[in-house]
Amino acid sequence: MTSFNNRSGGFVLVAVIWVLASMALIVGYIAGQLETLAQQSFAMEADKAARLDRIAIESTALYLAATRTVSHAGIRTRPFETDAGSALEMVSRNFFASSGDELRLDNRIYEVRGGHGLQLQDAGSLVSLRSDGFNRLRKLLQSHELTPARIDRLVSTLTDYVDRDDEPLLNGAERAEYERAGMLPPTNRFLVNPYQLYNVMAWPEALDELPGLFEEVTIYVADGENFNTMPSQGPGKMRRI
């Protein structure tokens, strides 16, 4: 009887240990799942907050651009007051004078709500990717010290990519060349995004070497010379084309 009782007690002890171990594993698994769900919930909440902040920032910037006047320095954040004290009197010798409260349009970074950054760039002072002849684009590539032969190749392929014919220029490329290279054919229309240059033959390699080029070009009609909003190259250095 004593031996049987000892065996029974040992079996019960082992069973209890197994039950406790199983419960510990189950509790650990549930705790891990709850922690994962909590982290996902926090991430989703942070993402929604960031989206709302972005909408608020963009709306504020668009409101200022639509309702405020522009000085030589940028978009004023306060209504403009003329010498006569009327915000509606647009003729004034000080109209374009800086008031010190402007949002600069030279791509500088402003720290705004939520720890986000706001950058505004006047496209009119950039180099247009839809210019006739791309003369300013040639000068921009020259300023980056590319060889004349390479510049001619880049300009020719871009011209063939946006023109409406299928006849390649001397150093250009049309549908047949793209098909042989396994690339998407030219769209035969103006670019809708600067990053579309990656689809233009010979440009991907150049862009890998010139990562800052996207800050100097635009898909809009531009080619102005506003030295207040031109992008800088290096500390305090302004690139003039």
Helices and strands as residue ranges (DSSP letters): H 2-67, E 74-75, E 103-104, E 106-111, G 113-115, E 117-121, G 123-125, E 127-128, H 135-143, H 148-162, H 175-181, G 194-199, H 203-209, G 211-215, E 217-218
